[in-house]
Amino acid sequence: MEKQLKLLILEDSDVDAEIVQRFLEKSHLNCQFNLAKNKEAFLESLDRFKPDVILADNSLPQFDASEALKIVRQQTPYIPFIMVTGTVSEEFAAGIIKSGADDFILKDRLARLPAAIEAALKHQQIETEKQAMKQEIFNQKVQEQKRITRAIITAQEQERNRIGRELHDNICQILSTAKLYIELAREDRPELNELVNYPIELITNSISEIRSLSKRSVTPLKNINLNEMAQLLVNDLNKTTAIRTTFAYHVNGAVIDDGLKLNIYRILQEQLNNIVKHADAKNVSVSIEAGNKVIQAIVVDDGKGFDLNKKRNGIGISNMINRIESFNGEIQIDSTPGNGCTVQIRLPY
């Protein structure tokens, strides 16, 4: 069955509106008509009637076709707008077409109106398809950029793993050997005790820091257990700080890509580091859950909070946002000074 065409007629004359309606009915156009006699009725019809085509007179009291066209183009750029009016100057007709009207029909020459409506609808279809194609191309470019960003993140993870292992397996061994030789020298020459004790302490602290850095940097790149890795983050926070941290994990057997799991882990790691450095929090809760093809992670702290509108010097939150957007996810941050912070991320899988 042919779709019924919804025509909005902007006309203050019932007689003229009736003439246009009867003419179109005789032309076998399957139409539903709605008449608006003033600006208020016109705006209401745009909202409720949702016309497919607008036919507008130009001689309404305190409202004209030019103003109506401007309103329509702001709301619906491609809806057909045809001016049906009495005699006007050629200059005005050219101006209204230039402003975005699809056609101009004189009331005493309605024979061309059905063809004008069909041509306007065809033009609308072409423009809509063009815009849809442009949007599709734009979306493809965005997704390609995100794919490149994910590839960069993967390469960064591989390099981070390599550096972490190098620090642990090479630099730590060199420092441990240096420490051993200094300790041997101290045993042979007790008078050096006071001189070498502090260097030994520095080396010991350096080894400890490197091992800690290596542990944070090195993660598995395959067969990632997000539950275990996140729990280790929480355990370390409870062990090394006075912050009381709880963790909940409810994924219910969802199959999640390793790259996405590693990305979530790094986001949690970043936010927990932010809390330790800046929040002055006493309690933190971390939760991860999955359902309806979306995995959600929430980190809540009771720290000093911050003003979301205030410019921040660090890049921690920016890094989190970049990671989330590269996986087509969303992030919501709620915080005000004195009221802690809640970070919620949602990522499709």
Buried (B, 14 or more C-beta within 10 A) or exposed (E): EEEEBBBBBBBBBEEBBBBBBEBBEEBEBEBEBBBBBBBEBBBEBBEEBEBBBBBBBBBBEEBBBBBBBEBBBEEBEBBBBBBBBEEBEEEBBEEBEEEEBBBBBBBEEBEEBBEBBBBBBEBBEEEEEEEEEEEEEEEEEEEEEBEEBBEEBBEEBEEBBEBBEEBBEEBBEEBEEBBEEBEEEBEEEEEEEEEBEEEBEEBEEBBEEBBEBBEBBBBEEEEBEBBEBBBBBBEBBBEEBEBEBEBEBEBEEBEBEBBBBBBBBBBBBBBBBBBBEBBEBEEBBBBBBBEEEBBBBBBBBBBBBBEEEEEEEEEBBEBBBBBBBBBEBBBEBEBEEEEBBBBBBBBEB
